[in-house]
Each structure stands twice: as C-alpha cells, then as structure tokens.
Amino acid sequence: MSCKQLVLGLICFIYFKSVGAQTTMDVESIVESLAQNYSEDFDYSALTDRLNFYQKNLININKVGKDHLQELFFLSPLQINALLNHRASSGPFINVLELQSVEGFDSETIRKLAYFITLGQPKLFKDESMQHFFDNGSHDFMVRYGRVLENKKGFIVSDKSKSSYLGCPNRVSARYKFDSGANVAGTLSMEKDAGEQFFAGENQSGFDFYSANITIKDWGKINKLIIGDYALQFGEGLTLWSGLSFGKGSEMVTLAKQDIGVKPYTSLNENSFFRGAAASLDFNSFRFSPFISYKKIDANLKDDKITSLLSSGLHRTPSEIVDKNSTTQFLFGSNLQYSKKLFTIGLTAYQSRYPHLFESEKQLYNQFGFTGTDLTNIGLNYHRSFRNSYFFGEMAHSVGSGYAFLNGLMSALSPRVSLSILHRNYQKNYHSFYNQAISEASTALNETGFYTGLSINPNSKWEWFGYVDLFKFPWLRFGVDAPSEGYELFSQLTYKPSKGVKLIARYQSETKEENDDLKNTINTLVQVQKQNYRLELGYQLNDHFLFRNRIELSHYQKATNAMDVGYLIYQDVVYSPLQSKFTGNIRVAYFDIPDYDTRIYAYEHDVLYSYTIKMYQNSGFRYYVNGRYTIKRGVDFWLKYSVSQYLNQEKVGSGLDQIIGDTGSEIRLQLRYQF
C-alpha cells in the first residue's frame, strides 16, 4: 500500500467515527464561521486578539453595554438588543442557562457566548481614579519568531544591487500590552518581515514597523481617547472603515456591520490604521468623535505622481525600499452620532490630503479612477430596531464625484426563521480609500446588487442558512471589457445530533462574466462558474481530544472549456484537557488541485494572536503540529512546525520566493510573559 493510500485510508476511517460529548469552542472555529471568503493576505489578528482578550477578561453579562458586546463579532444586532432588553425588563441574570429565554438566542450562540461572560463583578469595568490606574494593571509581553527553513531564491542571489532580498529570512515581532483594569491601556508593537533588514542598511532603527498607542476610556465625558495608532469604524463601512471587516459569510450576523467607532490599533498590518489622535466624547444622546492623522505611506511614484498605493508592508528588495514611505497622508474629520432608544443616526465627514498627484495608468476600465491630491468624503448612516427587525443603511458621497448607497434588513420572522435583505448601488466614480462595505468586488464601487438570505432552525439539532446574491457591474473592470453581471448561491446545512457532534454540509456557486481566452482585438464576455462543496465533521472523543475532519471539492469552468476539479481532505486532532500545562493540535492534509482557479483556502491553528490562511494548490501533503506549554503561571511557550510536500514538482513557489525542491517547511516560536 502506498503512502498516499495509507493516509487517505486513515483519514476516511476517522472521518466516519463519531461519539457524543461536550464540544470545545476555540477562537479558530469562530473565525471560520464568520469569514467565508479567505485570502492569504487578510488580517484576522484583530479578531483573534479581541476574542482571546475576552476569554481571559470575562465580560459581566449583567453590567456590559452595547459597545463591548459588539466586539464579540458573532452576536447580531438583533441578539444584542434582545439581550439588553431582556435584562432591563427581567432583571440581572442569575444563571447562564437563562440566556435560553432571550429571544433569538439558539444553543450555538449560547455555547459561544458562555466562553466570554461571567455573572460576577468584572475586572474590566470597575471605577477607579486615574492616580491609581497602575495598582491592578495587567502586563502582557509577547515575542514571536518564524522562518521558512528552506532557502528561497531571493536569499541566495549573489548580486544584492539587483532584485534580491537584502535582509535575513527570519521574521521577528514583539508586542507589549498594558491594561490598568480601569481607565488606561496601551500597546507597543514592532515587526520585521522575512527578507527585511534588521539594524542594517536603510533600517538602522531595528524593526521595519513600529506601532504604539495610549488609550484613556470611560473617564467623565470621554468614552475613548487614543493617542498614537488607531482604527476607525463607522456605519456600514461605505464612508470610513479601517481594520477588520467581514462581508458575505456563512452566518447572517456578518451582513450588518457592528460599528465600534474609535478603537486602538493592535494589529501588525502596516497599512490599515491612522496615526495621530482620536476621541469619542459622550453628551447625553450624542457621541462626537473627532480624529486627525498624519503618516508616511508606501506608493509607486512615476514622474512625481502616484500611480498606486501599496499595501503589502514588505520592504525587502531595493525596489520595495524605494517605494517605502514615498508619500504622506494627512487626514482629519469627525463623526457625530445620535442614539435614542433603538434608533441611531450618524454623520461622518473627513478629508485626506497627499503631497503628490494621483494619476493612474489610463486604461479604459479605470478612466473614472481618482485623480487629484485632496479627497473629501461625507456619509450618513442609520440603524433602527423595531420589534423583531433591524433596519440599517448608509449613503456616501465623494465630493466632486460619485455616490454610493446601501440599505438592509434583518428580521426574525418567527423564533425559528430569520430573513435578511440588502440592496446596494455604488457608482463607478465613487472614491474612498477606506471603503469596506458589502460588495462582490474587492472595493465598493461600480456595482449594484441585491442580496437575500434565509436562516431556518426547526429544532436544536438542525440549522440551514442560505443566500442568493445578484450583482451587476455597470462599467468595465480589470479583465472584463464590457458591463457584466453574475450571481452567487450559498447553502449550508448543520446537524448536531448531540452536544459533542457537529456535521456541516456546504455548497457555494458563483457565476460571473469575464473576457474570453482568445487572442482577439476585441474580447467578448463568456460565463465563468466556480463551485465548492464541503463536508465537515467535528466530534469530541473525550475530555481531552477533539477531532475535526473536512472534505472540500472545487470546480471551475470557463465557457465551454473542460471543467477543472480540485479537492482537499484533512484531519485535525485537538488536545486540550482542562488545567493541563500542555495543549496542542495537529493536521494531516492531502490535496490535488490543478491550478489557481480551483484553489482552496483553509484556516489553520497557530500560535496565540497569530493566524494562518493557507492556500492549497497543486498536489501533495501538508502537515503541521502546533502546541502550547505553560512553563509557569504567566509564562507560556508556543511552537508551530508545518510542512508542505508536493508531488511531481521540482520547484515550490515563484519569483524570489521560489524554493528548489518539492518541500516547503516553516517554524514559528512564541513566548508570552504576563505579569
């Protein structure tokens, strides 16, 4: 029997074995339920950071307000309002089981919430004076190291004056966080990516990226005051939104955004933040949030004009270093929000200024792209709860150019059935550098669409969620030389026969139009369809072991061409006994995916506060082991070792990241000290 047959046989044997027990909830499973459309460069650290923070600092369900509940992400606006209304009418919760009587709370939501709440007096929200804020503070210091163990082409090129990596292959980051337990918190983060210089060359300051902030919260009229790096999240993400954002997903909760407003920035992403000062001030029913920011940013310059802004944050080669901090952004504005009972309306206005003129390459598809040095954005957003329904929307305008509109509804038609509707209309000449509204494309412009979703929970064992999204692109796009249209179908059935067993069956199909593959002077549009099928089983073997298994198929077909078919199958084993010094997990995966069009993404366990979105392509095996060991109280050590071994390949990767051979492996180490 070959190695391939043995591994596949082992996975299939375990796949159909199940027993009943208590299911373990981990942060990764919440991420997977919220984020449907993965990409390797998307930053989930803000999500994992907040959820891990609230696992350690439990929220008092009898004292908490809307702002903190929104940071749990998996609660919908309807559920948050229902919880607060139930507490106001029925009094404090005596037992967590009372959440079963809150309208809209199913067993899965209660199970997730139970990991982040307490009924006792919380540490987070106690009232202390500023002069004693250090007395009960918590300190969290983390240092992380990682590298690919094989030599990449960029590190072995002898001529460093040309295209090659100037630094070493090590990736190093560190972060220190302080929370007073009352009114003051702070963060200092720093990072050097693989290939970047460290105390050498252009980077004499050590790390390539530094980020820091001090936050004062809940102090008189000050809801928050942040000095340093921060993020802004207002409305539905159409006018101004930076940092973590979800779109269409496998749960209805991701449709309406939870606008947190001003928040400290803790991610290592080098672009999605502002640098300066921001505040949110409360005056009865009004919240006023002014902000100002000035920072250097990466850009491609040609003839002293900006052709594009860069978001990778990588400064490894001579050409990448030339683009580093090549221009600046000065941004200022404010948000004014009025809230009364179950109604909120907000107005956002801001301007961003650049010393260089924007002038994109004049292709026909982007002739409506932004030009100039100043951009002013104005937006009006609202949300209103009425009985079992939640209405939300936003209107945005880039002054001197286009408009964008979004309106939606989430409604509990009955205790077992929920409906969601969203309509959007984004003009082709609408511009915003911080635009993360719901859209089919990567940015909310040149698009109209209508989304309808339905959730049915006939009983505690069965749940079905599905949606249909119809969309049109009124103007040309990259690779699409005419107005086009398409649609997306999604269906997911979840079966939980017992507390320890969960089976998920998912189907997703997307059909849209693109240019044909013929070498014509004028391209014609043809239909492209991609379909994904997923079957996943999770079950608790006992108090120590959790098994998770997945089979996923991907189909891609363009016009009358032959269909490409790829598949991924993996086995996860999670070891997490209570009160144990050691916890860990392993994955064994086999994949056979012919090309980029049939690629499959999967979330992986990682060291704390980190994340991995792995793109599977070609054919081979992937293994990883990830573990945590508690050295002593307050000191934890993590290790992750992963290997991707490809079949019938002599090279892995491309360009400067190319590895000679059929194997790519990586190691990550992390040490955390809490005091």
C-alpha positions in Angstrom: 0.0 0.0 0.0 1.4 3.4 -1.0 1.9 6.3 1.5 -0.9 8.2 -0.3 -3.4 5.3 0.0 -2.5 4.8 3.7 -3.0 8.4 4.7 -6.3 8.7 2.7 -7.5 5.4 4.3 -6.7 6.7 7.8 -8.5 10.0 7.2 -11.6 8.3 5.8 -11.7 5.9 8.7 -11.6 8.6 11.3 -14.0 10.8 9.3 -17.0 8.5 9.8 -16.3 7.8 13.5 -18.2 9.9 16.0 -19.1 9.9 19.7 -21.1 12.3 21.8 -19.6 14.6 24.4 -19.2 18.3 25.2 -17.8 20.3 22.1 -14.8 22.5 22.7 -15.1 26.1 21.5 -12.0 27.7 20.2 -11.3 31.0 18.6 -10.4 29.4 15.3 -13.9 27.9 14.9 -15.5 31.3 15.4 -13.2 32.8 12.8 -14.2 30.1 10.3 -17.9 30.6 11.0 -17.6 34.4 10.4 -15.2 34.6 7.5 -16.3 32.7 4.3 -14.1 34.2 1.6 -10.5 33.8 2.8 -7.3 35.2 1.3 -3.8 34.7 2.5 -3.2 38.5 3.0 -6.3 39.2 5.1 -5.6 40.2 8.6 -7.6 38.3 11.3 -5.3 39.3 14.2 -7.7 42.0 15.4 -10.4 39.3 15.7 -8.3 36.7 17.4 -6.8 39.3 19.7 -10.2 40.6 21.0 -11.6 37.1 21.5 -8.5 35.9 23.3 -8.6 39.1 25.4 -12.3 38.5 26.5 -11.6 34.8 27.2 -9.1 36.0 29.8 -11.1 39.1 30.9 -14.6 37.8 31.1 -17.5 40.2 30.4 -20.0 40.7 33.1 -23.3 40.0 31.3 -25.2 41.9 34.0 -23.2 45.1 33.5 -22.0 45.1 30.0 -23.2 47.7 27.4 -23.7 47.5 23.7 -20.1 48.6 22.9 -18.4 45.6 24.4 -21.0 43.1 23.1 -20.3 44.4 19.6 -16.7 43.3 19.9 -17.7 39.7 20.2 -18.5 39.8 16.5 -20.6 36.6 16.4 -23.6 38.4 18.0 -26.0 40.1 15.6 -27.6 43.5 16.3 -30.9 41.8 16.9 -29.4 39.5 19.5 -27.5 42.3 21.3 -30.7 44.4 21.5 -32.7 41.3 22.7 -30.2 40.6 25.5 -30.2 44.2 26.7 -34.0 44.4 26.6 -34.4 41.1 28.4 -32.0 42.3 31.2 -33.8 45.6 31.5 -37.3 44.0 31.8 -36.4 40.8 33.8 -33.5 42.0 35.9 -30.0 40.5 36.2 -29.2 37.0 35.0 -28.9 34.5 37.9 -27.6 31.7 35.7 -26.2 31.4 32.2 -28.9 29.0 31.3 -31.4 31.9 31.5 -30.0 33.0 28.1 -32.2 30.3 26.6 -35.2 32.6 27.3 -33.7 35.5 25.4 -35.4 35.9 22.0 -33.1 34.9 19.1 -30.6 33.0 21.2 -30.1 29.4 20.0 -28.0 26.8 21.6 -25.0 27.5 19.4 -25.0 31.2 20.2 -25.3 30.5 23.9 -22.4 28.0 23.7 -20.1 30.5 22.1 -21.1 33.3 24.5 -20.5 31.2 27.5 -16.8 31.3 26.9 -16.6 35.1 27.2 -19.0 36.0 30.0 -19.4 35.9 33.8 -22.2 36.8 36.2 -19.8 38.3 38.8 -18.2 41.7 39.2 -15.9 42.3 36.2 -12.4 43.4 36.4 -12.7 45.4 33.2 -15.3 48.0 34.2 -14.6 48.8 37.8 -14.4 52.5 38.6 -11.1 53.8 39.8 -9.4 57.2 39.8 -6.7 57.9 37.4 -4.0 58.2 40.0 -4.4 54.6 41.0 -4.6 53.1 37.5 -1.3 51.1 37.9 -2.4 49.4 41.1 -4.3 46.5 39.5 -2.9 46.7 36.0 -2.0 43.7 33.8 1.0 43.5 31.6 1.4 41.2 28.5 4.7 40.9 26.7 5.0 38.6 23.6 7.9 37.9 21.3 7.5 35.8 18.1 10.0 34.3 15.7 9.4 32.5 12.4 11.1 31.5 9.2 10.9 29.2 6.2 13.6 26.6 6.7 14.5 26.1 3.0 16.5 28.6 1.1 14.4 30.9 -1.2 15.8 32.3 -4.4 15.7 35.8 -3.0 18.2 34.9 -0.3 20.8 33.2 -2.5 21.1 35.7 -5.3 24.7 37.0 -5.2 24.1 40.4 -6.7 22.4 42.4 -4.0 22.2 45.5 -6.1 19.5 43.9 -8.2 16.3 42.1 -7.4 17.1 40.1 -4.2 16.2 40.2 -0.5 18.6 42.5 1.4 17.8 41.0 4.9 17.8 37.6 6.5 15.0 35.1 6.3 13.9 35.5 9.9 10.6 37.1 10.8 10.6 38.7 14.2 7.9 40.6 16.1 7.2 41.7 19.6 4.3 43.3 21.5 3.8 44.8 24.9 0.3 45.5 26.2 -0.8 47.1 29.4 -4.3 47.4 30.8 -5.0 49.2 34.1 -8.2 47.3 34.7 -10.0 50.7 34.8 -9.3 53.7 32.5 -6.0 53.3 30.8 -4.5 50.8 28.3 -1.6 50.9 26.0 0.1 48.9 23.2 3.6 48.8 21.6 4.1 46.6 18.6 7.1 46.0 16.3 7.8 43.7 13.4 10.4 42.7 10.9 9.3 40.6 7.9 11.4 37.9 6.3 13.8 39.5 3.9 13.8 42.9 5.6 16.9 44.3 7.1 17.4 44.4 10.9 19.7 47.1 12.3 21.4 47.3 8.8 21.3 49.3 5.6 18.3 51.6 5.4 16.8 50.1 8.5 19.1 51.3 11.2 16.3 51.7 13.7 15.9 47.9 14.0 12.4 46.7 13.2 10.8 47.7 10.0 7.4 48.6 11.5 6.6 50.2 14.9 3.1 50.9 16.2 2.1 52.3 19.6 -0.9 53.9 21.3 -2.2 55.0 24.7 -6.0 54.7 25.4 -8.0 56.5 28.1 -11.5 55.1 28.4 -14.7 55.7 30.4 -13.4 58.9 32.1 -16.1 61.5 32.5 -17.3 62.6 29.1 -14.5 60.7 27.4 -15.7 57.3 26.1 -12.3 56.9 24.5 -9.2 59.0 23.8 -6.4 57.4 21.8 -3.0 59.0 21.2 -0.9 57.1 18.7 -2.2 54.5 16.2 -5.9 53.8 16.0 -8.6 52.4 13.7 -12.0 54.0 12.8 -15.2 52.0 12.0 -18.4 53.9 11.3 -21.7 52.9 9.8 -21.7 50.1 7.2 -18.1 50.7 6.0 -19.1 52.7 3.0 -17.6 56.0 4.0 -14.9 55.2 6.6 -13.8 51.8 7.9 -10.3 50.6 8.7 -9.2 47.3 10.1 -11.1 44.0 10.4 -14.3 43.7 8.3 -16.4 40.8 7.2 -18.6 40.5 4.1 -20.9 37.8 2.9 -20.4 34.8 5.1 -21.8 31.5 6.4 -23.8 33.3 9.1 -26.3 36.1 8.8 -24.6 38.1 11.5 -21.8 39.3 9.1 -24.3 41.2 6.8 -24.7 44.2 9.1 -21.5 45.7 10.5 -21.0 46.4 14.2 -19.6 49.9 14.0 -17.3 50.3 17.0 -16.2 53.8 16.1 -12.8 54.7 17.6 -10.6 51.8 18.7 -6.9 51.3 19.5 -4.8 49.6 16.8 -3.1 46.4 17.9 -2.5 44.6 14.5 0.8 44.2 12.8 -0.7 45.1 9.4 1.3 48.1 8.3 -1.5 50.0 6.4 -5.0 49.8 7.9 -4.5 52.3 10.7 -4.3 56.0 11.4 -1.6 57.8 13.3 -2.3 60.8 15.5 -5.2 61.3 17.9 -8.8 60.4 18.1 -11.6 60.6 20.7 -15.2 59.7 21.3 -17.0 62.1 23.6 -20.5 61.4 25.1 -23.0 64.2 25.6 -26.3 62.6 26.6 -27.7 61.1 23.4 -24.9 62.4 21.3 -21.4 60.9 20.7 -18.9 63.2 19.0 -15.7 61.5 17.5 -13.1 63.9 16.1 -9.8 62.5 14.6 -6.6 63.7 13.0 -3.9 61.6 11.4 -0.6 62.1 9.6 1.6 59.2 8.4 4.0 58.1 5.8 2.7 55.5 3.3 4.1 53.3 0.5 3.3 54.2 -3.1 4.5 53.8 -6.6 5.6 57.2 -8.0 6.1 58.0 -11.7 7.1 61.5 -12.7 6.4 62.6 -9.2 2.8 61.3 -9.4 1.1 58.5 -7.5 0.2 55.6 -9.8 -0.8 53.3 -7.0 -0.8 52.9 -3.2 0.9 49.8 -1.9 -0.5 47.7 1.0 1.9 44.7 1.4 4.1 46.4 4.0 7.1 44.5 2.6 10.4 46.3 2.2 12.9 43.5 1.2 14.3 44.5 -2.2 15.9 47.7 -3.5 12.7 48.5 -5.5 10.4 47.9 -2.4 12.7 50.2 -0.3 12.4 52.9 -2.9 8.6 52.8 -2.6 8.7 52.7 1.2 7.3 55.9 2.8 7.5 57.6 -0.6 4.5 59.8 0.1 2.4 61.0 3.1 -1.3 61.2 4.0 -2.8 63.9 6.2 -6.4 63.0 7.2 -8.8 64.8 9.6 -12.5 64.7 10.2 -15.2 63.7 12.7 -18.3 61.6 13.2 -21.4 62.8 15.1 -23.8 60.1 16.3 -27.2 60.5 17.8 -28.8 57.5 19.6 -32.2 57.3 21.2 -33.5 54.0 22.5 -33.4 51.7 19.4 -32.6 54.3 16.8 -29.1 55.6 15.8 -28.1 58.0 13.1 -24.6 59.1 12.3 -22.8 61.7 10.1 -19.2 61.2 9.0 -17.1 63.8 7.2 -13.3 63.8 6.6 -10.7 64.9 4.1 -7.5 63.1 3.1 -4.6 65.1 1.6 -1.5 63.9 -0.3 1.6 65.9 -1.5 1.6 64.1 -4.8 -1.0 64.0 -7.5 -2.9 60.7 -8.2 -2.7 59.7 -11.8 -3.5 56.1 -12.6 -2.5 54.5 -15.8 -5.2 55.4 -18.3 -6.8 52.1 -19.2 -10.4 52.2 -20.3 -11.6 50.3 -17.3 -10.2 52.7 -14.8 -10.8 56.1 -16.5 -13.1 57.0 -13.6 -10.3 56.4 -11.0 -9.5 59.1 -8.5 -7.2 62.0 -9.6 -6.1 64.9 -7.6 -4.4 65.5 -4.2 -7.4 66.0 -1.9 -10.4 63.8 -1.3 -13.4 64.7 0.8 -15.9 62.1 1.9 -19.2 62.5 3.5 -21.5 59.8 4.7 -24.8 59.4 6.6 -25.6 56.1 8.3 -28.5 54.8 10.4 -29.8 51.7 12.1 -33.2 51.2 13.7 -34.6 48.3 15.7 -38.4 47.7 15.5 -39.9 44.7 17.2 -38.1 41.7 15.7 -36.5 43.7 12.8 -33.3 45.6 12.4 -33.0 48.2 9.6 -29.6 49.6 8.6 -28.0 51.6 5.8 -25.6 54.2 4.6 -25.3 56.9 2.0 -21.8 58.1 1.0 -20.5 60.8 -1.3 -17.0 61.6 -2.5 -17.3 65.3 -3.0 -16.9 66.3 -6.7 -17.6 62.8 -7.9 -19.9 59.9 -7.2 -22.4 58.5 -4.7 -22.9 55.1 -3.0 -25.9 53.7 -1.3 -26.6 50.6 0.9 -29.8 49.6 2.7 -30.6 46.4 4.5 -32.9 44.5 6.8 -32.5 41.6 9.3 -35.7 40.2 10.6 -36.8 37.3 12.9 -40.0 36.2 11.1 -40.5 33.6 13.9 -38.4 32.0 16.6 -37.2 29.6 14.0 -37.0 31.6 10.8 -34.9 34.8 10.1 -34.7 36.8 6.9 -32.0 39.2 5.6 -32.2 41.6 2.7 -29.6 44.0 1.3 -29.6 46.4 -1.7 -26.5 48.3 -2.8 -25.7 50.8 -5.5 -22.2 52.0 -5.9 -21.4 54.4 -8.7 -18.3 53.9 -10.9 -16.9 57.3 -9.9 -17.3 56.9 -6.1 -14.0 57.1 -4.3 -12.9 56.2 -0.8 -9.5 55.0 0.4 -11.2 53.4 3.4 -14.2 51.6 2.0 -15.1 48.1 3.2 -18.8 47.8 2.6 -20.5 44.6 1.5 -19.6 44.0 -2.2 -18.8 41.3 -4.7 -15.7 43.1 -5.8 -12.7 44.0 -3.6 -13.9 47.6 -3.2 -17.4 49.1 -3.1 -17.6 50.9 -6.5 -19.0 50.2 -9.9 -21.5 47.7 -8.6 -25.2 47.2 -8.0 -26.6 44.2 -6.2 -29.5 42.6 -4.3 -28.9 40.0 -1.6 -31.4 37.8 0.2 -30.6 35.4 3.0 -32.7 33.0 5.0 -32.0 31.1 8.2 -34.2 28.2 9.4 -33.7 26.4 12.8 -36.5 23.9 13.1 -35.1 22.5 16.3 -31.9 22.3 18.3 -30.3 19.7 16.0 -30.9 21.2 12.6 -30.0 24.5 11.1 -30.0 25.7 7.5 -28.7 29.0 6.1 -28.6 30.1 2.5 -28.5 33.2 0.4 -28.7 34.4 -3.2 -26.7 37.5 -4.3 -27.4 39.1 -7.7 -24.9 41.7 -8.9 -24.1 43.8 -11.9 -21.0 45.9 -12.8 -22.3 48.9 -14.9 -18.8 49.8 -16.2 -15.7 47.8 -17.3 -13.4 46.1 -14.8 -9.9 44.7 -15.0 -10.1 41.7 -17.3 -13.7 42.4 -18.2 -14.0 44.7 -21.3 -17.8 45.4 -21.0 -20.5 45.9 -18.4 -21.1 42.5 -16.8 -23.3 40.6 -14.3 -23.4 37.5 -12.2 -24.9 35.8 -9.2 -23.8 33.8 -6.1 -25.6 30.9 -4.4 -24.8 29.7 -0.9 -26.3 26.9 1.1 -25.2 25.3 4.4 -26.9 22.6 6.5 -25.7 22.0 10.0 -26.7 18.9 12.0 -25.9 18.5 15.7 -27.2 15.1 16.9 -25.6 15.5 20.3 -23.5 18.1 22.2 -20.3 16.7 21.0 -21.0 16.1 17.3 -21.4 18.6 14.6 -21.8 17.9 10.9 -21.7 20.7 8.2 -22.6 20.3 4.5 -21.9 23.4 2.4 -22.5 24.3 -1.3 -21.4 27.5 -2.9 -21.6 28.6 -6.5 -20.5 31.8 -8.2 -21.2 32.7 -11.8 -20.0 35.8 -13.5 -18.7 37.1 -16.8 -15.1 37.6 -17.9 -13.1 38.1 -21.1 -12.7 35.1 -23.3 -9.3 33.5 -23.7 -9.0 34.1 -27.4 -6.4 36.5 -28.8 -8.8 38.9 -30.3 -8.5 42.6 -30.9 -11.8 43.0 -29.1 -12.7 40.5 -26.3 -16.1 39.1 -25.9 -17.6 38.1 -22.5 -18.1 34.5 -21.5 -19.6 32.9 -18.5 -17.3 31.6 -15.7 -18.5 29.4 -12.9 -16.8 28.2 -9.7 -18.4 25.8 -7.3 -17.3 24.5 -3.9 -18.7 21.5 -2.0 -17.7 21.0 1.6 -18.4 18.2 4.2 -17.1 18.7 7.7 -17.5 16.6 10.8 -16.4 17.7 14.3 -16.7 15.5 17.4 -15.4 15.3 20.9 -13.7 11.9 21.6 -13.4 12.6 25.3 -12.5 15.4 27.7 -9.1 15.6 26.1 -9.4 15.1 22.4 -11.5 16.9 19.7 -11.5 15.6 16.1 -12.3 17.7 13.1 -12.4 16.4 9.5 -13.1 18.1 6.2 -13.5 17.1 2.6 -13.8 20.0 0.1 -14.2 19.9 -3.7 -13.7 22.9 -6.1 -15.0 23.0 -9.7 -14.0 25.7 -12.2 -15.3 26.1 -15.7 -14.9 28.9 -18.2 -17.3 28.9 -21.2 -17.2 25.6 -23.0 -13.7 24.7 -21.7 -13.2 21.5 -19.8 -14.0 21.7 -16.1 -11.1 21.8 -13.7 -11.6 19.8 -10.5 -9.6 20.0 -7.3 -10.1 18.6 -3.8 -8.8 18.9 -0.2 -9.2 16.4 2.6 -7.8 16.8 6.1 -7.9 15.5 9.6 -7.4 17.7 12.7 -6.8 16.4 16.2 -7.0 18.9 19.0 -5.7 18.1 22.5 -6.9 20.5 25.2 -7.5 18.9 28.7 -8.7 21.2 31.4 -6.0 22.6 33.7 -3.2 21.0 31.6 0.1 22.6 31.1 0.2 21.4 27.5 -2.4 21.8 24.7 -1.9 21.2 21.0 -3.2 20.2 17.7 -2.1 18.5 14.5 -3.3 18.4 10.9 -2.7 15.9 8.1 -4.0 17.1 4.7 -3.9 15.7 1.2 -4.8 18.0 -1.8 -5.0 17.6 -5.5 -5.8 21.0 -7.0 -4.7 21.5 -10.7 -4.4 25.3 -10.9 -5.0 28.7 -9.3 -8.6 28.9 -10.5 -9.6 25.9 -8.4 -7.6 27.0 -5.3 -9.0 26.2 -1.8 -8.4 28.2 1.3 -8.4 26.7 4.8 -7.8 28.3 8.3 -5.1 26.8 10.4 -4.5 26.8 14.2 -1.5 28.9 15.0 0.4 30.5 17.9 -1.6 32.8 20.1 -2.6 36.2 18.4 -1.4 34.9 15.1 -3.3 33.3 12.2 -2.6 31.3 9.0 -4.8 31.2 5.9 -3.3 28.5 3.7 -4.0 28.5 0.0 -3.9 24.9 -1.4 -2.8 24.4 -5.0 -1.1 21.7 -7.0 -0.9 18.2 -5.5 0.7 16.9 -2.3 0.5 16.6 1.5 0.6 19.2 4.3 1.2 18.5 7.9 1.5 20.8 10.9 1.8 20.5 14.7 1.0 23.4 16.9 1.3 23.4 20.7 1.4 25.5 23.8 3.3 24.7 27.1 2.7 26.7 30.3 6.2 26.9 31.9 4.8 28.5 35.0 2.0 30.8 35.9 2.0 33.7 33.5 4.7 32.3 31.2 3.6 30.3 28.0 5.5 29.0 25.1 4.1 28.1 21.7 5.6 26.2 18.8 4.2 25.5 15.3 6.0 23.4 12.7 4.4 23.0 9.3 5.5 21.1 6.1 4.1 21.2 2.6 5.3 18.4 0.4 4.4 18.5 -3.3 4.2 15.6 -5.7 5.9 15.6 -9.1 7.3 19.1 -8.6 11.0 20.2 -8.7 10.3 23.8 -7.6 8.0 25.3 -5.0 6.7 28.9 -5.3 7.7 31.5 -7.9 9.9 34.6 -8.3 12.2 35.4 -5.3 10.1 33.1 -3.1 10.9 30.1 -5.2 12.4 27.0 -3.4 14.4 24.4 -5.4 12.9 21.1 -4.4 9.5 19.6 -3.6 9.2 20.7 0.1 8.5 23.9 1.9 8.6 24.0 5.7 8.2 26.7 8.4 8.7 27.0 12.1 7.1 29.6 14.5 8.1 30.1 18.1 6.4 32.4 20.6 6.9 33.3 24.2 4.4 35.2 26.3 5.0 36.7 29.7 2.1 38.0 31.7 2.5 39.9 35.0 
